[in-house]
Amino acid sequence: MRKIFSNFYKANELLEGNVSIYLDLIRGLSAILVVMEHLSSRLFVGYGNLENHNLLVKFLYLLNILGGPAVTLFFVLSGLFISRSVLKALYENKWSWQAYLINRFSRLYVVLIPALILTFILDNIAVNYFGDEGYANAFNNLKDFIGNIFFLQNIFVGVYGSNAPLWSLSYEFWYYMLFPLLFLLFFSNQVKFVKIISLMIAILIISMAGTRLNSYFVIWLIGTLVLLLPKIKFLTRGFIPILALILLLLALPVRPLVMTGRLFTENWTENLFAVDIFIGLAFGFLIYTMLHVVSDKIRNVELRWLDKISKLLAGFSFSLYLIHYPIVNTLYFWGAKNGFSGLQPNLISVIMEIIIVIFICIIAFFFSRITEAQTHIIRKFLVTKNSAFIASFRNKVLSKERVG
């Protein structure tokens, strides 16, 4: 246990430096890649012969197929930052389920509930005004709406309406619950009764979640592993970060190649987890080298503008991820009603895609100003209400004891 926290303490200190700026940038760009993939599937009807297109079109085509791998990067980053918050609280003897759950629920719900309402509105518009028959019944499906609020999508209910990316949010939430349950079970001095309760809850979640959700927890834990690994001398050589970056850049396109049948054509759906593990490990390796090799070299480097850009993108990335698809869906059916039938990729259509992506990012930014930027207010409200509830409960107990 002491060795684990010793490794964590060193990694945590390194994360306080400029490395976090690059990780924020990756998080923001990953959200944009997801938007680009979903938009391109509706915007373009086919890529034809790419050899006839210029480098800009070819480059954009590559970016448009990296949305799936970007979600894997999200999982690793989530595992890194969430497990960091848990381990830091334990290391400083400040851990409490109460504080942890308030932090997690305030962070999630401040964006999720407005995003679900926006999905309802946009799906309603797409169905009633633009002829979107695919979600004719989804926009008034109360069961899915409530199920998504409790992160039960793809477990007991479907994703709500057109908002397909919500599948990953249920994964994230249950990983948030599983990690502290399992870590405290095996690496803490809790009383036996508490450990038994923790084990029962963990087993309930695992049995409910299903094979795919449970298997991707391994990818999420790669972020945790990065925090707990010691500094290995061989892996601190100067060329290692470059090697890790090359490995990740080679890993990212493998997933779309598998999905399109260009690699492992038989049973390709079964190969995706192996591919995602490969991407997750490559990204975890890159983060490890950034912490233990690059961080010392960039510790005193001034990254003022990069810091601002990274914080800007990361600041609305969660909102962007949760609201972009209903917007894309509504724009698509609006265009279809007005004669749009898809574009072939060329310089004009590439520029059009860039403009639409910027437009969606601007919407997400303003959406984030009234949602995730207000997380601290929601958190303070929950803390106050929770403290008042506990105080009231204690007073009632004390009153009964005095009467008795």
WOTA-V276076 format. One record per backbone hydrogen bond with DSSP energy under -0.5 kcal/mol. CO is the residue of the C=O (numbers start at 1). NH is the residue of the N-H. Records with the same first field share a line. If there is no record, write none. Layout:
CO=NH / NH
This chain:
1=5
2=6
3=7
4=8
5=9
6=10
7=11
8=12
9=13
10=14
11=15
12=16
13=16
14=17 / 19
17=20
18=21 / 22
19=23
20=24
21=25
22=26
23=27
24=28
25=29
26=30
27=31
28=32
29=33
30=34
31=35
32=36
33=37
34=38
35=39
36=40
37=41
38=42
39=42 / 43
40=44
43=343
46=345
48=50
49=52
50=53
54=58
55=59
56=60
57=61
58=62
59=63
60=64
61=65
62=65
63=66
66=70
67=71
68=71 / 72
69=73
70=74
71=75
72=76
73=77
74=78
75=79
76=80
77=81
78=82
79=83
80=84
81=85
82=86
83=87
84=88
85=89
86=90
87=91
88=92
89=94 / 95
90=93
96=100
97=101
98=102
99=103
100=104
101=105
102=106
103=107
104=108
105=109
106=110
108=111 / 112
109=113
111=115
112=116
113=117
114=118
115=119
116=120
117=121
118=122
119=123
120=124
121=125
122=126
123=127
124=128
125=129 / 130
126=130 / 132
127=131
131=133
132=135
133=136
135=139
137=140
138=141
140=142
141=145
142=146
143=147
144=148
145=149
146=150
147=152
148=151
152=155 / 156 / 157
157=154 / 155
160=163
162=164
163=166
164=167
165=168
166=169 / 170
167=171
168=172
169=173
170=174
171=175
172=176
173=177
174=178
175=179
176=180
177=181
178=182
179=183
180=184
181=185
182=186
183=187
191=195
192=196
193=197
194=198
195=199
196=200
197=201
198=202
199=203
200=204
201=205
202=206
203=207
204=208
205=209
206=210
210=214
211=215
212=216
213=217
214=217
215=218 / 219
216=220
217=221
218=222
219=222 / 223
220=223 / 224
221=225
222=226
223=227
224=227 / 228
225=229
230=232
231=233
232=235
233=236
234=237
237=240
239=243
240=244
241=245
242=246
243=247
244=248
245=249
246=250
247=251
248=252
249=253
251=254 / 255
252=255 / 256
253=257
254=258
255=259
256=260
257=262 / 263
258=261
265=268
267=270 / 271
268=271 / 272
269=272
271=275
272=276
273=277
274=278
275=279
276=280
277=281
278=282
279=283
280=284
281=285
282=286
283=287
284=288
285=289
286=290
287=291
288=292
289=293 / 294
290=295
293=297
294=297 / 298
295=299
298=301
301=303
303=307
304=308
305=309
306=310
307=311
308=312
309=313
310=314
311=315
312=316
313=316 / 317
314=317 / 318
316=320
317=321
318=322
319=323
320=324
323=327
324=328
325=329
326=330
327=331
328=332
329=333
330=334
331=335
332=336
333=337
334=338
335=340
336=339
343=45 / 46
346=350
347=351
348=352
349=353
350=354
351=355
352=356
353=357
354=358
355=359
356=360
357=361
358=362
359=363
360=364
361=365
362=366
363=367
364=368
365=369
366=370
367=370
368=371 / 373
371=374
372=375
374=377 / 378
375=379
376=380
377=381
378=382
379=383
380=384
381=385
382=386
383=387
384=388
385=389
386=390
387=391
388=392
389=393
390=394
391=395
392=396
393=397
394=398
395=399
396=400
397=401
398=402
399=403
400=404
